[in-house]
Amino acid sequence: MAATFVVEDGTGLATANSYPSVAEADEHWENYGTVAERAAWSGSSTADKQDALREGTRYIDNRYQGRWRGVRGTTDQALDHPRIRVIDTDGWARDENIVFTEVKRATIMAALKVRLGVDLMPDVEGSDVGVSSESVTVGPISESKTYAGSKTAFKTYSSIEATLRPILQRSGRRERS
């Protein structure tokens, strides 16, 4: 049995599992990305695109939960969006009862990563989380990494983070709308 694909329409659907539609993702990749990215997306079946958009939506909600500006539009909506009482980083009040363009674009970017075989939410050993620095030495080659705060269980992608920045709270600071 095929998984259902329900696009959030801005009303706070209890059954939604994707922010953008396949048509919105298709349009995005027709206009943006590298030749390889466009080919990877356009060469996928509709079912594979839907699977990727569901996984991209799940990643966006899990990765950024607690960092969104505003509050959920309804108590029974399946996803973190739509949101109400959102003031973006430029000080503009955002429309309510919509899924913001930034959320759709970020989800589309995450969905492509899924189509390219990237595991957006890999399992992480408990000992890996909370690490502030680590070093690896192989023969004469040594590499060290230091993390601001600590290593996270989620992968972070700068293009997705930058796309969402206008509607995310500042790190380390809880804002109430």
Salt bridges, closest charged atoms under 4 A:
GLU24 OE2 - LYS104 NZ 2.73
ASP26 OD1 - LYS49 NZ 2.81
ASP48 OD2 - ARG115 NH2 3.66
ASP51 OD1 - ARG54 NH2 2.16
GLU55 OE1 - ARG58 NH2 2.77
ASP80 OD1 - ARG72 NH1 3.38
ASP88 OD2 - ARG94 NE 2.95
GLU102 OE2 - ARG94 NH2 2.62
GLU134 OE2 - LYS151 NZ 3.48
GLU161 OE2 - ARG67 NH2 3.12
GLU175 OE1 - ARG69 NH1 3.09
